[in-house]
Amino acid sequence: MIPELEKQKELLKELNSFEMPFGKYSGRKLINLPSYYLEWFERKGFPEGKLGQMLRLVYEIKLNGLEDIVKKININK
């Protein structure tokens, strides 16, 4: 497989286990965060670092209606 595709696939798998470390949704998997919460971050600014990167990715996935694909990737590990 092309290295970049493999990297992206691993990142999508990681989304299924990455948990929100703080706030109202602490402990919830990022892929299961409500859309309005991700929209709030989009307006106010995502955190720095890996968490911000993952939240941005989840926001884009949900915005484009692709969250079921990410969840299926986790099932097919």
PDB file of N, CA, C and O in Angstrom:
ATOM      1  N   MET A   1       0.849  -1.187   0.000  1.00  0.00           N
ATOM      2  CA  MET A   1       0.000   0.000   0.000  1.00  0.00           C
ATOM      3  C   MET A   1       0.887   1.241   0.000  1.00  0.00           C
ATOM      4  O   MET A   1       1.995   1.212   0.535  1.00  0.00           O
ATOM      5  N   ILE A   2       0.421   2.294  -0.579  1.00  0.00           N
ATOM      6  CA  ILE A   2       1.148   3.561  -0.627  1.00  0.00           C
ATOM      7  C   ILE A   2       1.317   4.080   0.802  1.00  0.00           C
ATOM      8  O   ILE A   2       0.346   4.118   1.558  1.00  0.00           O
ATOM      9  N   PRO A   3       2.543   4.483   1.186  1.00  0.00           N
ATOM     10  CA  PRO A   3       2.790   4.918   2.569  1.00  0.00           C
ATOM     11  C   PRO A   3       1.825   5.994   3.068  1.00  0.00           C
ATOM     12  O   PRO A   3       1.375   5.927   4.212  1.00  0.00           O
ATOM     13  N   GLU A   4       1.503   6.977   2.238  1.00  0.00           N
ATOM     14  CA  GLU A   4       0.588   8.046   2.672  1.00  0.00           C
ATOM     15  C   GLU A   4      -0.810   7.497   2.955  1.00  0.00           C
ATOM     16  O   GLU A   4      -1.453   7.917   3.918  1.00  0.00           O
ATOM     17  N   LEU A   5      -1.282   6.577   2.139  1.00  0.00           N
ATOM     18  CA  LEU A   5      -2.593   5.960   2.376  1.00  0.00           C
ATOM     19  C   LEU A   5      -2.586   5.145   3.663  1.00  0.00           C
ATOM     20  O   LEU A   5      -3.553   5.171   4.424  1.00  0.00           O
ATOM     21  N   GLU A   6      -1.506   4.429   3.904  1.00  0.00           N
ATOM     22  CA  GLU A   6      -1.392   3.638   5.132  1.00  0.00           C
ATOM     23  C   GLU A   6      -1.408   4.556   6.354  1.00  0.00           C
ATOM     24  O   GLU A   6      -2.045   4.245   7.361  1.00  0.00           O
ATOM     25  N   LYS A   7      -0.712   5.677   6.261  1.00  0.00           N
ATOM     26  CA  LYS A   7      -0.686   6.655   7.355  1.00  0.00           C
ATOM     27  C   LYS A   7      -2.091   7.197   7.626  1.00  0.00           C
ATOM     28  O   LYS A   7      -2.503   7.313   8.780  1.00  0.00           O
ATOM     29  N   GLN A   8      -2.818   7.525   6.569  1.00  0.00           N
ATOM     30  CA  GLN A   8      -4.176   8.041   6.727  1.00  0.00           C
ATOM     31  C   GLN A   8      -5.110   6.989   7.308  1.00  0.00           C
ATOM     32  O   GLN A   8      -5.971   7.305   8.129  1.00  0.00           O
ATOM     33  N   LYS A   9      -4.943   5.744   6.888  1.00  0.00           N
ATOM     34  CA  LYS A   9      -5.775   4.664   7.416  1.00  0.00           C
ATOM     35  C   LYS A   9      -5.531   4.487   8.913  1.00  0.00           C
ATOM     36  O   LYS A   9      -6.475   4.299   9.681  1.00  0.00           O
ATOM     37  N   GLU A  10      -4.271   4.546   9.325  1.00  0.00           N
ATOM     38  CA  GLU A  10      -3.943   4.422  10.745  1.00  0.00           C
ATOM     39  C   GLU A  10      -4.528   5.587  11.544  1.00  0.00           C
ATOM     40  O   GLU A  10      -5.007   5.394  12.661  1.00  0.00           O
ATOM     41  N   LEU A  11      -4.491   6.777  10.984  1.00  0.00           N
ATOM     42  CA  LEU A  11      -5.061   7.945  11.649  1.00  0.00           C
ATOM     43  C   LEU A  11      -6.568   7.775  11.834  1.00  0.00           C
ATOM     44  O   LEU A  11      -7.106   8.115  12.888  1.00  0.00           O
ATOM     45  N   LEU A  12      -7.244   7.255  10.821  1.00  0.00           N
ATOM     46  CA  LEU A  12      -8.688   7.026  10.930  1.00  0.00           C
ATOM     47  C   LEU A  12      -8.995   5.962  11.974  1.00  0.00           C
ATOM     48  O   LEU A  12      -9.974   6.088  12.710  1.00  0.00           O
ATOM     49  N   LYS A  13      -8.181   4.921  12.052  1.00  0.00           N
ATOM     50  CA  LYS A  13      -8.373   3.898  13.084  1.00  0.00           C
ATOM     51  C   LYS A  13      -8.206   4.508  14.472  1.00  0.00           C
ATOM     52  O   LYS A  13      -8.958   4.202  15.397  1.00  0.00           O
ATOM     53  N   GLU A  14      -7.210   5.374  14.596  1.00  0.00           N
ATOM     54  CA  GLU A  14      -6.938   6.009  15.882  1.00  0.00           C
ATOM     55  C   GLU A  14      -8.113   6.870  16.347  1.00  0.00           C
ATOM     56  O   GLU A  14      -8.345   7.002  17.548  1.00  0.00           O
ATOM     57  N   LEU A  15      -8.844   7.448  15.415  1.00  0.00           N
ATOM     58  CA  LEU A  15     -10.000   8.272  15.779  1.00  0.00           C
ATOM     59  C   LEU A  15     -11.027   7.492  16.589  1.00  0.00           C
ATOM     60  O   LEU A  15     -11.736   8.069  17.413  1.00  0.00           O
ATOM     61  N   ASN A  16     -11.109   6.207  16.364  1.00  0.00           N
ATOM     62  CA  ASN A  16     -12.086   5.386  17.075  1.00  0.00           C
ATOM     63  C   ASN A  16     -11.710   5.127  18.527  1.00  0.00           C
ATOM     64  O   ASN A  16     -12.551   4.693  19.314  1.00  0.00           O
ATOM     65  N   SER A  17     -10.455   5.389  18.892  1.00  0.00           N
ATOM     66  CA  SER A  17     -10.045   5.134  20.271  1.00  0.00           C
ATOM     67  C   SER A  17      -9.593   6.399  20.998  1.00  0.00           C
ATOM     68  O   SER A  17      -9.458   6.384  22.222  1.00  0.00           O
ATOM     69  N   PHE A  18      -9.358   7.483  20.278  1.00  0.00           N
ATOM     70  CA  PHE A  18      -8.883   8.731  20.873  1.00  0.00           C
ATOM     71  C   PHE A  18     -10.022   9.354  21.673  1.00  0.00           C
ATOM     72  O   PHE A  18     -11.110   9.578  21.142  1.00  0.00           O
ATOM     73  N   GLU A  19      -9.770   9.634  22.954  1.00  0.00           N
ATOM     74  CA  GLU A  19     -10.814  10.178  23.831  1.00  0.00           C
ATOM     75  C   GLU A  19     -10.577  11.650  24.134  1.00  0.00           C
ATOM     76  O   GLU A  19      -9.442  12.125  24.171  1.00  0.00           O
ATOM     77  N   MET A  20     -11.669  12.351  24.348  1.00  0.00           N
ATOM     78  CA  MET A  20     -11.607  13.755  24.743  1.00  0.00           C
ATOM     79  C   MET A  20     -11.033  13.812  26.158  1.00  0.00           C
ATOM     80  O   MET A  20     -11.586  13.189  27.065  1.00  0.00           O
ATOM     81  N   PRO A  21      -9.937  14.544  26.369  1.00  0.00           N
ATOM     82  CA  PRO A  21      -9.280  14.524  27.676  1.00  0.00           C
ATOM     83  C   PRO A  21      -9.836  15.504  28.705  1.00  0.00           C
ATOM     84  O   PRO A  21      -9.441  15.443  29.869  1.00  0.00           O
ATOM     85  N   PHE A  22     -10.732  16.397  28.322  1.00  0.00           N
ATOM     86  CA  PHE A  22     -11.215  17.405  29.268  1.00  0.00           C
ATOM     87  C   PHE A  22     -12.633  17.843  28.914  1.00  0.00           C
ATOM     88  O   PHE A  22     -13.165  17.509  27.855  1.00  0.00           O
ATOM     89  N   GLY A  23     -13.221  18.595  29.830  1.00  0.00           N
ATOM     90  CA  GLY A  23     -14.505  19.233  29.571  1.00  0.00           C
ATOM     91  C   GLY A  23     -15.720  18.339  29.749  1.00  0.00           C
ATOM     92  O   GLY A  23     -15.640  17.239  30.295  1.00  0.00           O
ATOM     93  N   LYS A  24     -16.827  18.838  29.279  1.00  0.00           N
ATOM     94  CA  LYS A  24     -18.124  18.176  29.413  1.00  0.00           C
ATOM     95  C   LYS A  24     -18.111  16.763  28.845  1.00  0.00           C
ATOM     96  O   LYS A  24     -18.793  15.881  29.367  1.00  0.00           O
ATOM     97  N   TYR A  25     -17.347  16.540  27.788  1.00  0.00           N
ATOM     98  CA  TYR A  25     -17.323  15.232  27.126  1.00  0.00           C
ATOM     99  C   TYR A  25     -16.034  14.464  27.407  1.00  0.00           C
ATOM    100  O   TYR A  25     -15.617  13.628  26.606  1.00  0.00           O
ATOM    101  N   SER A  26     -15.417  14.746  28.527  1.00  0.00           N
ATOM    102  CA  SER A  26     -14.197  14.043  28.926  1.00  0.00           C
ATOM    103  C   SER A  26     -14.438  12.534  28.939  1.00  0.00           C
ATOM    104  O   SER A  26     -15.424  12.059  29.504  1.00  0.00           O
ATOM    105  N   GLY A  27     -13.524  11.785  28.310  1.00  0.00           N
ATOM    106  CA  GLY A  27     -13.641  10.333  28.259  1.00  0.00           C
ATOM    107  C   GLY A  27     -14.433   9.806  27.071  1.00  0.00           C
ATOM    108  O   GLY A  27     -14.422   8.603  26.811  1.00  0.00           O
ATOM    109  N   ARG A  28     -15.113  10.673  26.355  1.00  0.00           N
ATOM    110  CA  ARG A  28     -15.883  10.233  25.186  1.00  0.00           C
ATOM    111  C   ARG A  28     -14.965  10.165  23.966  1.00  0.00           C
ATOM    112  O   ARG A  28     -14.104  11.024  23.779  1.00  0.00           O
ATOM    113  N   LYS A  29     -15.154   9.153  23.152  1.00  0.00           N
ATOM    114  CA  LYS A  29     -14.364   9.029  21.927  1.00  0.00           C
ATOM    115  C   LYS A  29     -14.670  10.210  21.005  1.00  0.00           C
ATOM    116  O   LYS A  29     -15.823  10.619  20.867  1.00  0.00           O
ATOM    117  N   LEU A  30     -13.629  10.749  20.382  1.00  0.00           N
ATOM    118  CA  LEU A  30     -13.799  11.937  19.538  1.00  0.00           C
ATOM    119  C   LEU A  30     -14.825  11.719  18.434  1.00  0.00           C
ATOM    120  O   LEU A  30     -15.608  12.618  18.127  1.00  0.00           O
ATOM    121  N   ILE A  31     -14.825  10.549  17.846  1.00  0.00           N
ATOM    122  CA  ILE A  31     -15.754  10.273  16.746  1.00  0.00           C
ATOM    123  C   ILE A  31     -17.209  10.299  17.228  1.00  0.00           C
ATOM    124  O   ILE A  31     -18.126  10.437  16.419  1.00  0.00           O
ATOM    125  N   ASN A  32     -17.422  10.167  18.544  1.00  0.00           N
ATOM    126  CA  ASN A  32     -18.774  10.175  19.111  1.00  0.00           C
ATOM    127  C   ASN A  32     -19.163  11.527  19.710  1.00  0.00           C
ATOM    128  O   ASN A  32     -20.226  11.647  20.319  1.00  0.00           O
ATOM    129  N   LEU A  33     -18.322  12.537  19.545  1.00  0.00           N
ATOM    130  CA  LEU A  33     -18.678  13.867  20.045  1.00  0.00           C
ATOM    131  C   LEU A  33     -19.820  14.441  19.212  1.00  0.00           C
ATOM    132  O   LEU A  33     -19.881  14.210  18.004  1.00  0.00           O
ATOM    133  N   PRO A  34     -20.727  15.188  19.849  1.00  0.00           N
ATOM    134  CA  PRO A  34     -21.819  15.791  19.079  1.00  0.00           C
ATOM    135  C   PRO A  34     -21.296  16.860  18.113  1.00  0.00           C
ATOM    136  O   PRO A  34     -20.315  17.548  18.396  1.00  0.00           O
ATOM    137  N   SER A  35     -21.954  16.977  16.998  1.00  0.00           N
ATOM    138  CA  SER A  35     -21.546  17.933  15.960  1.00  0.00           C
ATOM    139  C   SER A  35     -21.509  19.361  16.482  1.00  0.00           C
ATOM    140  O   SER A  35     -20.606  20.120  16.131  1.00  0.00           O
ATOM    141  N   TYR A  36     -22.479  19.745  17.320  1.00  0.00           N
ATOM    142  CA  TYR A  36     -22.499  21.128  17.806  1.00  0.00           C
ATOM    143  C   TYR A  36     -21.263  21.456  18.635  1.00  0.00           C
ATOM    144  O   TYR A  36     -20.814  22.602  18.644  1.00  0.00           O
ATOM    145  N   TYR A  37     -20.712  20.474  19.326  1.00  0.00           N
ATOM    146  CA  TYR A  37     -19.498  20.672  20.118  1.00  0.00           C
ATOM    147  C   TYR A  37     -18.303  20.924  19.185  1.00  0.00           C
ATOM    148  O   TYR A  37     -17.484  21.807  19.442  1.00  0.00           O
ATOM    149  N   LEU A  38     -18.214  20.152  18.119  1.00  0.00           N
ATOM    150  CA  LEU A  38     -17.142  20.331  17.139  1.00  0.00           C
ATOM    151  C   LEU A  38     -17.303  21.659  16.396  1.00  0.00           C
ATOM    152  O   LEU A  38     -16.314  22.313  16.065  1.00  0.00           O
ATOM    153  N   GLU A  39     -18.538  22.050  16.139  1.00  0.00           N
ATOM    154  CA  GLU A  39     -18.800  23.341  15.486  1.00  0.00           C
ATOM    155  C   GLU A  39     -18.362  24.496  16.382  1.00  0.00           C
ATOM    156  O   GLU A  39     -17.870  25.514  15.895  1.00  0.00           O
ATOM    157  N   TRP A  40     -18.541  24.334  17.691  1.00  0.00           N
ATOM    158  CA  TRP A  40     -18.089  25.352  18.644  1.00  0.00           C
ATOM    159  C   TRP A  40     -16.573  25.524  18.536  1.00  0.00           C
ATOM    160  O   TRP A  40     -16.075  26.649  18.484  1.00  0.00           O
ATOM    161  N   PHE A  41     -15.843  24.405  18.502  1.00  0.00           N
ATOM    162  CA  PHE A  41     -14.388  24.479  18.344  1.00  0.00           C
ATOM    163  C   PHE A  41     -14.018  25.139  17.016  1.00  0.00           C
ATOM    164  O   PHE A  41     -13.059  25.910  16.957  1.00  0.00           O
ATOM    165  N   GLU A  42     -14.750  24.851  15.977  1.00  0.00           N
ATOM    166  CA  GLU A  42     -14.484  25.454  14.670  1.00  0.00           C
ATOM    167  C   GLU A  42     -14.604  26.980  14.751  1.00  0.00           C
ATOM    168  O   GLU A  42     -13.810  27.702  14.149  1.00  0.00           O
ATOM    169  N   ARG A  43     -15.587  27.455  15.488  1.00  0.00           N
ATOM    170  CA  ARG A  43     -15.783  28.902  15.636  1.00  0.00           C
ATOM    171  C   ARG A  43     -14.753  29.534  16.569  1.00  0.00           C
ATOM    172  O   ARG A  43     -14.222  30.605  16.273  1.00  0.00           O
ATOM    173  N   LYS A  44     -14.469  28.877  17.692  1.00  0.00           N
ATOM    174  CA  LYS A  44     -13.612  29.452  18.736  1.00  0.00           C
ATOM    175  C   LYS A  44     -12.134  29.131  18.560  1.00  0.00           C
ATOM    176  O   LYS A  44     -11.272  29.842  19.077  1.00  0.00           O
ATOM    177  N   GLY A  45     -11.845  28.061  17.833  1.00  0.00           N
ATOM    178  CA  GLY A  45     -10.456  27.651  17.629  1.00  0.00           C
ATOM    179  C   GLY A  45     -10.186  26.290  18.256  1.00  0.00           C
ATOM    180  O   GLY A  45     -10.539  26.036  19.408  1.00  0.00           O
ATOM    181  N   PHE A  46      -9.560  25.433  17.483  1.00  0.00           N
ATOM    182  CA  PHE A  46      -9.198  24.108  17.974  1.00  0.00           C
ATOM    183  C   PHE A  46      -7.949  24.216  18.839  1.00  0.00           C
ATOM    184  O   PHE A  46      -7.127  25.107  18.625  1.00  0.00           O
ATOM    185  N   PRO A  47      -7.796  23.320  19.815  1.00  0.00           N
ATOM    186  CA  PRO A  47      -6.573  23.327  20.626  1.00  0.00           C
ATOM    187  C   PRO A  47      -5.347  23.022  19.760  1.00  0.00           C
ATOM    188  O   PRO A  47      -5.471  22.507  18.649  1.00  0.00           O
ATOM    189  N   GLU A  48      -4.192  23.342  20.275  1.00  0.00           N
ATOM    190  CA  GLU A  48      -2.931  23.043  19.591  1.00  0.00           C
ATOM    191  C   GLU A  48      -2.620  21.555  19.705  1.00  0.00           C
ATOM    192  O   GLU A  48      -3.193  20.856  20.541  1.00  0.00           O
ATOM    193  N   GLY A  49      -1.727  21.087  18.878  1.00  0.00           N
ATOM    194  CA  GLY A  49      -1.200  19.731  18.986  1.00  0.00           C
ATOM    195  C   GLY A  49      -2.084  18.658  18.378  1.00  0.00           C
ATOM    196  O   GLY A  49      -2.964  18.923  17.559  1.00  0.00           O
ATOM    197  N   LYS A  50      -1.813  17.433  18.813  1.00  0.00           N
ATOM    198  CA  LYS A  50      -2.493  16.263  18.254  1.00  0.00           C
ATOM    199  C   LYS A  50      -4.001  16.320  18.494  1.00  0.00           C
ATOM    200  O   LYS A  50      -4.781  15.976  17.605  1.00  0.00           O
ATOM    201  N   LEU A  51      -4.419  16.752  19.687  1.00  0.00           N
ATOM    202  CA  LEU A  51      -5.848  16.836  19.974  1.00  0.00           C
ATOM    203  C   LEU A  51      -6.545  17.760  18.978  1.00  0.00           C
ATOM    204  O   LEU A  51      -7.595  17.411  18.438  1.00  0.00           O
ATOM    205  N   GLY A  52      -5.976  18.917  18.737  1.00  0.00           N
ATOM    206  CA  GLY A  52      -6.567  19.844  17.775  1.00  0.00           C
ATOM    207  C   GLY A  52      -6.639  19.257  16.379  1.00  0.00           C
ATOM    208  O   GLY A  52      -7.633  19.426  15.672  1.00  0.00           O
ATOM    209  N   GLN A  53      -5.578  18.565  15.987  1.00  0.00           N
ATOM    210  CA  GLN A  53      -5.553  17.914  14.672  1.00  0.00           C
ATOM    211  C   GLN A  53      -6.663  16.875  14.572  1.00  0.00           C
ATOM    212  O   GLN A  53      -7.365  16.802  13.564  1.00  0.00           O
ATOM    213  N   MET A  54      -6.818  16.073  15.620  1.00  0.00           N
ATOM    214  CA  MET A  54      -7.834  15.024  15.610  1.00  0.00           C
ATOM    215  C   MET A  54      -9.241  15.628  15.628  1.00  0.00           C
ATOM    216  O   MET A  54     -10.131  15.140  14.930  1.00  0.00           O
ATOM    217  N   LEU A  55      -9.447  16.677  16.415  1.00  0.00           N
ATOM    218  CA  LEU A  55     -10.759  17.326  16.457  1.00  0.00           C
ATOM    219  C   LEU A  55     -11.116  17.933  15.101  1.00  0.00           C
ATOM    220  O   LEU A  55     -12.260  17.833  14.657  1.00  0.00           O
ATOM    221  N   ARG A  56     -10.145  18.560  14.445  1.00  0.00           N
ATOM    222  CA  ARG A  56     -10.384  19.112  13.101  1.00  0.00           C
ATOM    223  C   ARG A  56     -10.787  18.017  12.122  1.00  0.00           C
ATOM    224  O   ARG A  56     -11.697  18.192  11.312  1.00  0.00           O
ATOM    225  N   LEU A  57     -10.097  16.892  12.211  1.00  0.00           N
ATOM    226  CA  LEU A  57     -10.393  15.774  11.321  1.00  0.00           C
ATOM    227  C   LEU A  57     -11.802  15.233  11.571  1.00  0.00           C
ATOM    228  O   LEU A  57     -12.540  14.963  10.624  1.00  0.00           O
ATOM    229  N   VAL A  58     -12.172  15.074  12.834  1.00  0.00           N
ATOM    230  CA  VAL A  58     -13.517  14.590  13.163  1.00  0.00           C
ATOM    231  C   VAL A  58     -14.565  15.592  12.682  1.00  0.00           C
ATOM    232  O   VAL A  58     -15.608  15.201  12.159  1.00  0.00           O
ATOM    233  N   TYR A  59     -14.287  16.872  12.858  1.00  0.00           N
ATOM    234  CA  TYR A  59     -15.211  17.906  12.376  1.00  0.00           C
ATOM    235  C   TYR A  59     -15.450  17.764  10.872  1.00  0.00           C
ATOM    236  O   TYR A  59     -16.595  17.779  10.421  1.00  0.00           O
ATOM    237  N   GLU A  60     -14.380  17.629  10.103  1.00  0.00           N
ATOM    238  CA  GLU A  60     -14.498  17.489   8.645  1.00  0.00           C
ATOM    239  C   GLU A  60     -15.219  16.199   8.258  1.00  0.00           C
ATOM    240  O   GLU A  60     -16.021  16.182   7.324  1.00  0.00           O
ATOM    241  N   ILE A  61     -14.931  15.138   8.973  1.00  0.00           N
ATOM    242  CA  ILE A  61     -15.584  13.850   8.701  1.00  0.00           C
ATOM    243  C   ILE A  61     -17.087  13.962   8.921  1.00  0.00           C
ATOM    244  O   ILE A  61     -17.880  13.527   8.085  1.00  0.00           O
ATOM    245  N   LYS A  62     -17.475  14.551  10.054  1.00  0.00           N
ATOM    246  CA  LYS A  62     -18.906  14.681  10.352  1.00  0.00           C
ATOM    247  C   LYS A  62     -19.578  15.675   9.406  1.00  0.00           C
ATOM    248  O   LYS A  62     -20.712  15.456   8.978  1.00  0.00           O
ATOM    249  N   LEU A  63     -18.889  16.756   9.083  1.00  0.00           N
ATOM    250  CA  LEU A  63     -19.423  17.760   8.172  1.00  0.00           C
ATOM    251  C   LEU A  63     -19.765  17.142   6.819  1.00  0.00           C
ATOM    252  O   LEU A  63     -20.741  17.532   6.178  1.00  0.00           O
ATOM    253  N   ASN A  64     -18.963  16.185   6.396  1.00  0.00           N
ATOM    254  CA  ASN A  64     -19.159  15.535   5.099  1.00  0.00           C
ATOM    255  C   ASN A  64     -19.913  14.214   5.188  1.00  0.00           C
ATOM    256  O   ASN A  64     -20.013  13.487   4.200  1.00  0.00           O
ATOM    257  N   GLY A  65     -20.448  13.898   6.377  1.00  0.00           N
ATOM    258  CA  GLY A  65     -21.269  12.702   6.535  1.00  0.00           C
ATOM    259  C   GLY A  65     -20.516  11.388   6.400  1.00  0.00           C
ATOM    260  O   GLY A  65     -21.073  10.404   5.914  1.00  0.00           O
ATOM    261  N   LEU A  66     -19.258  11.361   6.825  1.00  0.00           N
ATOM    262  CA  LEU A  66     -18.422  10.182   6.631  1.00  0.00           C
ATOM    263  C   LEU A  66     -18.137   9.390   7.908  1.00  0.00           C
ATOM    264  O   LEU A  66     -17.310   8.479   7.891  1.00  0.00           O
ATOM    265  N   GLU A  67     -18.805   9.720   9.008  1.00  0.00           N
ATOM    266  CA  GLU A  67     -18.454   9.063  10.269  1.00  0.00           C
ATOM    267  C   GLU A  67     -18.712   7.557  10.264  1.00  0.00           C
ATOM    268  O   GLU A  67     -17.999   6.816  10.941  1.00  0.00           O
ATOM    269  N   ASP A  68     -19.705   7.090   9.523  1.00  0.00           N
ATOM    270  CA  ASP A  68     -19.958   5.644   9.456  1.00  0.00           C
ATOM    271  C   ASP A  68     -18.781   4.898   8.840  1.00  0.00           C
ATOM    272  O   ASP A  68     -18.485   3.769   9.233  1.00  0.00           O
ATOM    273  N   ILE A  69     -18.116   5.518   7.884  1.00  0.00           N
ATOM    274  CA  ILE A  69     -16.943   4.886   7.268  1.00  0.00           C
ATOM    275  C   ILE A  69     -15.837   4.715   8.303  1.00  0.00           C
ATOM    276  O   ILE A  69     -15.194   3.667   8.357  1.00  0.00           O
ATOM    277  N   VAL A  70     -15.615   5.730   9.115  1.00  0.00           N
ATOM    278  CA  VAL A  70     -14.578   5.659  10.145  1.00  0.00           C
ATOM    279  C   VAL A  70     -14.914   4.564  11.150  1.00  0.00           C
ATOM    280  O   VAL A  70     -14.033   3.808  11.561  1.00  0.00           O
ATOM    281  N   LYS A  71     -16.170   4.474  11.544  1.00  0.00           N
ATOM    282  CA  LYS A  71     -16.575   3.435  12.496  1.00  0.00           C
ATOM    283  C   LYS A  71     -16.419   2.044  11.887  1.00  0.00           C
ATOM    284  O   LYS A  71     -16.067   1.103  12.597  1.00  0.00           O
ATOM    285  N   LYS A  72     -16.672   1.897  10.597  1.00  0.00           N
ATOM    286  CA  LYS A  72     -16.502   0.596   9.933  1.00  0.00           C
ATOM    287  C   LYS A  72     -15.035   0.204   9.859  1.00  0.00           C
ATOM    288  O   LYS A  72     -14.708  -0.979   9.955  1.00  0.00           O
ATOM    289  N   ILE A  73     -14.152   1.171   9.693  1.00  0.00           N
ATOM    290  CA  ILE A  73     -12.717   0.879   9.687  1.00  0.00           C
ATOM    291  C   ILE A  73     -12.324   0.242  11.005  1.00  0.00           C
ATOM    292  O   ILE A  73     -11.522  -0.692  11.029  1.00  0.00           O
ATOM    293  N   ASN A  74     -12.877   0.735  12.098  1.00  0.00           N
ATOM    294  CA  ASN A  74     -12.573   0.178  13.415  1.00  0.00           C
ATOM    295  C   ASN A  74     -13.088  -1.254  13.534  1.00  0.00           C
ATOM    296  O   ASN A  74     -12.410  -2.099  14.117  1.00  0.00           O
ATOM    297  N   ILE A  75     -14.252  -1.538  13.001  1.00  0.00           N
ATOM    298  CA  ILE A  75     -14.831  -2.882  13.057  1.00  0.00           C
ATOM    299  C   ILE A  75     -13.976  -3.863  12.273  1.00  0.00           C
ATOM    300  O   ILE A  75     -13.825  -5.016  12.676  1.00  0.00           O
ATOM    301  N   ASN A  76     -13.419  -3.417  11.162  1.00  0.00           N
ATOM    302  CA  ASN A  76     -12.652  -4.284  10.270  1.00  0.00           C
ATOM    303  C   ASN A  76     -11.161  -4.323  10.581  1.00  0.00           C
ATOM    304  O   ASN A  76     -10.371  -4.668   9.701  1.00  0.00           O
ATOM    305  N   LYS A  77     -10.751  -3.986  11.787  1.00  0.00           N
ATOM    306  CA  LYS A  77      -9.330  -4.007  12.157  1.00  0.00           C
ATOM    307  C   LYS A  77      -8.728  -5.356  11.883  1.00  0.00           C
ATOM    308  O   LYS A  77      -7.540  -5.564  12.131  1.00  0.00           O
TER     309      LYS A  77
END
